[in-house]
Amino acid sequence: MLCDEATVVAQAPSFDAVTRLVEAARTIAVCAHTSADGDALGSELALVELIERRWPEKRVSALLADDDVVPRIYQFLPGAERLVRAVDYREDPDLFVCVDLSQPGRLADARAVLERSGRVAVLDHHPSAEAFWDAGVVRPDAAATGVIVAEYALHLGAELTPTMAQNLLCALVTDTGRFQYQNANGEAFRVASALVDAGASPSEVSLHVYQSDRLSYLHLSATVMGRITTFEQGRIAYSYATMADLEANAVPVAECDGLVDIVRRVDGCEVALFLKEVPGGKVRGNLRAKSDRDISVVAREMGGGGHPAAAGFTVEGDIDRALAVVLPKLRALYATDGEAR
């Protein structure tokens, strides 16, 4: 069994509603969130292939939310070459499918496409405050959106091709941190096993995503490592990278997502924060938790969102301003212990 049978059965009415939207549409645009990661891109590309194979008469477009390129480490994904920047997509699609997001604010340039679409569907595993879609499946207990796309394929009775499996395995591996994060549950391992059986290559995912760092990225990593600072008796750790750092090392913003894991490695650290300056006078923050403290609360207070153990946000200003706002909120997580300093 690819996924938990009871879960698939429970989601069947919602999957059926998504299917009705797909069947009624002639043109479909599929898009993941801004600053797309492995789960976003892998799930999107797998879903596009699934729709095209099941409904070959549909015209399906795979969009990038940002006016940017596919991050280098994900360019190996089957179908990555067909991703189109949302700013270059001129159609008014009958259906817009959000993948790996359930907040329209995270669509960046693609939000304009959503707003001129006839209908909206969502497949996501992030907690959602308010539904803006016509049909969808949002399951926060899924380790990755790739799991939900795999469930949808199972619901449709569709065969998982080796290329779909490869994309979905990348989705699952990256969103579980190589099965090291708290969300690496039994379902995640069962799905991963089925994907490998369907033709996915764990070694290829590992090679491209985790073992092909450019020397300039390693130099930037050393800078980030040297700046790690801790608070709350070592339980909170943070570091950062400025635009000057990125430019000096010729590392694009899109390649920086893994830097938060450097901070997360600190022994005794329960909450890790990594900040990076991005174009437009903004700072993007990544939060990771190694304990049961819900850091998504802080991300939401900062205008972002995510999971209890993995979340993010974007704020106006520079690194100093971002730290001045977010650090007190992180330290307040320990106030109930009577130990905040």
Residue pairs with C-beta under 8 A, 6 or more apart in sequence:
1 190
2 150
2 151
2 153
2 154
2 160
2 190
2 191
2 194
3 147
3 150
3 151
3 154
3 187
3 190
3 191
4 187
4 190
7 139
7 151
7 187
8 151
8 154
8 155
11 137
11 139
11 151
11 155
12 155
14 135
14 136
14 137
15 137
15 151
15 152
15 155
15 156
17 134
17 135
17 136
18 121
18 123
18 135
18 136
18 137
18 152
19 156
20 135
21 95
21 119
21 121
21 134
21 135
22 28
22 51
22 55
22 58
22 95
22 121
23 55
24 94
24 95
24 119
25 58
25 93
25 94
25 95
25 118
25 119
26 58
26 59
26 94
27 58
27 59
27 61
27 91
27 93
27 94
27 95
28 51
28 58
28 59
28 60
28 61
28 93
28 94
28 95
28 96
28 97
29 60
29 61
29 63
29 89
29 91
29 93
29 95
29 96
29 97
29 110
29 113
29 117
30 44
30 47
30 48
30 51
30 60
30 61
30 62
30 63
30 96
30 97
30 99
31 44
31 62
31 63
31 64
31 65
31 86
31 96
31 97
31 98
31 99
31 107
31 110
31 113
31 114
32 40
32 41
32 43
32 44
32 65
32 98
32 99
32 100
32 101
33 40
33 65
33 100
33 101
33 106
33 107
33 108
34 65
34 66
34 106
34 107
34 108
35 66
35 253
35 254
35 257
35 284
36 44
36 64
36 65
36 66
36 70
36 71
36 74
36 100
37 100
37 174
37 175
37 257
38 74
38 170
38 171
38 173
38 174
38 175
38 209
39 100
39 144
39 145
39 146
39 171
39 172
39 174
39 175
40 99
40 100
40 101
40 145
40 171
41 70
41 71
41 74
41 77
41 80
41 83
41 167
41 170
41 171
42 74
42 77
42 146
42 167
42 168
42 169
42 170
42 171
42 172
42 174
43 99
43 100
43 123
43 144
43 145
43 146
43 148
43 149
43 167
43 168
43 171
44 62
44 99
44 100
45 62
45 77
45 78
45 79
45 80
45 83
45 167
46 146
46 149
46 150
46 153
46 164
46 167
46 168
46 171
47 97
47 99
47 123
47 149
47 152
48 60
48 62
48 79
48 82
49 78
49 79
49 161
49 163
49 164
49 167
50 149
50 152
50 153
50 156
50 158
50 164
51 58
51 60
52 58
52 60
53 158
53 161
54 156
54 158
61 84
61 89
61 91
61 93
62 79
62 82
62 83
62 84
63 83
63 84
63 85
63 86
63 89
63 110
63 113
64 70
64 83
64 84
64 85
64 86
64 110
65 86
65 106
65 107
65 108
65 109
65 110
66 85
66 86
66 108
66 109
67 85
67 86
67 87
67 109
68 85
68 252
68 254
69 254
70 77
70 80
70 83
71 252
71 254
71 255
71 257
72 214
72 252
72 254
72 255
73 208
73 209
73 212
73 255
74 80
74 170
74 208
74 209
75 81
76 204
76 208
77 166
77 167
77 170
78 163
78 166
78 167
79 163
79 167
85 109
86 107
86 108
86 109
86 110
86 112
86 113
87 109
89 113
92 116
92 117
92 118
93 113
93 117
93 118
94 117
94 118
94 119
95 117
95 118
95 119
95 120
95 121
96 113
96 114
96 117
96 119
96 120
96 121
97 120
97 121
97 122
97 123
98 104
98 107
98 114
98 120
98 121
98 122
98 123
98 124
98 133
98 136
99 123
99 124
99 145
99 149
100 123
100 124
100 125
100 126
100 145
101 107
101 122
101 124
101 126
102 122
102 124
102 126
102 127
102 128
102 131
102 133
102 136
102 138
103 126
103 128
103 129
103 305
104 111
104 114
104 132
105 111
106 305
107 113
107 114
114 120
119 134
119 135
120 132
120 133
120 134
121 133
121 134
121 135
121 136
122 128
122 131
122 133
122 135
122 136
122 137
122 138
123 136
123 137
123 138
123 145
123 148
123 149
123 152
124 136
124 137
124 138
124 139
124 145
124 148
125 138
125 139
125 140
125 141
125 142
125 143
125 144
125 145
125 147
125 148
125 307
126 138
126 140
126 305
126 306
126 307
127 138
127 140
127 296
127 305
127 307
128 138
137 148
137 151
137 152
139 148
140 307
141 185
142 148
142 187
143 172
143 175
143 176
143 183
143 184
143 185
143 187
143 188
143 191
144 171
144 172
144 174
144 175
144 176
144 183
144 188
145 171
145 175
146 167
146 168
146 169
146 170
146 171
146 172
146 175
146 191
147 172
147 187
147 188
147 191
149 168
149 171
150 160
150 168
150 191
150 194
150 195
153 160
153 164
160 168
160 194
160 195
160 198
160 199
161 198
161 199
162 198
162 199
162 200
163 199
164 198
165 195
165 196
165 198
165 199
165 200
166 195
166 199
166 200
166 201
166 204
166 205
168 191
168 195
168 200
169 192
169 195
169 196
169 200
169 201
169 202
169 205
170 205
170 209
172 188
172 191
172 192
172 195
173 179
173 192
173 202
173 205
173 206
173 209
174 205
174 209
175 181
175 183
175 310
176 183
176 184
176 188
177 184
177 261
178 206
178 210
179 188
179 189
179 192
181 288
181 309
181 310
182 289
182 309
183 307
183 309
183 310
192 202
196 202
213 221
214 251
216 249
216 250
216 251
217 249
217 251
217 255
219 249
220 241
220 245
220 246
220 249
220 251
220 256
220 259
221 259
221 262
223 241
223 245
223 249
224 239
224 240
224 241
224 259
224 262
224 263
224 274
225 239
225 262
227 239
227 240
228 237
228 238
228 239
228 262
228 263
228 266
229 237
229 238
229 239
230 236
230 237
230 238
230 266
230 269
231 237
231 238
231 327
231 330
231 331
231 341
232 331
232 334
232 339
232 340
232 341
233 268
233 339
233 341
234 266
234 267
234 268
234 269
235 268
235 269
235 270
235 271
235 334
236 269
236 270
236 271
236 273
236 327
236 330
236 331
237 263
237 264
237 266
237 269
237 271
237 272
237 273
238 263
238 272
238 273
238 274
238 275
238 323
238 327
239 259
239 262
239 263
239 273
239 274
239 275
240 274
240 275
240 276
240 277
240 319
240 323
241 256
241 259
241 274
241 275
241 276
241 277
242 276
242 277
242 318
242 319
243 277
243 278
243 279
245 251
246 252
246 253
246 256
246 276
246 277
253 276
253 278
253 279
253 284
256 276
257 286
259 274
259 276
259 286
260 272
260 273
260 274
260 286
260 287
260 288
261 272
261 288
262 274
263 269
263 272
263 273
263 274
263 288
264 272
264 288
264 290
266 272
269 290
270 289
270 290
270 291
270 293
271 287
271 288
271 289
271 290
271 291
271 293
271 295
271 330
271 333
272 287
272 288
272 289
272 290
273 285
273 286
273 287
273 326
273 327
273 330
274 285
274 286
275 283
275 284
275 285
275 286
275 319
275 322
275 323
275 326
276 283
276 284
277 283
277 318
277 319
278 284
278 314
281 316
281 317
281 318
282 314
282 315
282 316
282 317
283 314
283 315
283 316
283 317
283 318
283 319
283 321
283 322
284 312
284 313
284 314
285 299
285 302
285 304
285 312
285 313
285 314
285 315
285 322
285 326
286 312
287 295
287 296
287 298
287 299
287 306
287 310
287 311
287 312
287 313
288 295
288 309
288 310
289 295
289 308
289 309
289 310
290 309
292 308
293 308
293 333
294 308
295 306
295 308
295 309
295 310
295 311
295 330
295 333
296 305
296 306
296 307
296 308
296 311
297 333
298 311
298 313
298 326
298 329
298 330
298 333
299 305
299 306
299 311
299 312
299 313
300 311
301 329
302 313
302 315
302 325
302 326
302 329
303 313
303 314
303 315
304 311
304 312
304 313
304 314
305 311
305 312
305 313
306 312
313 326
315 321
315 322
315 325
315 326
331 340
331 341
332 340
334 340
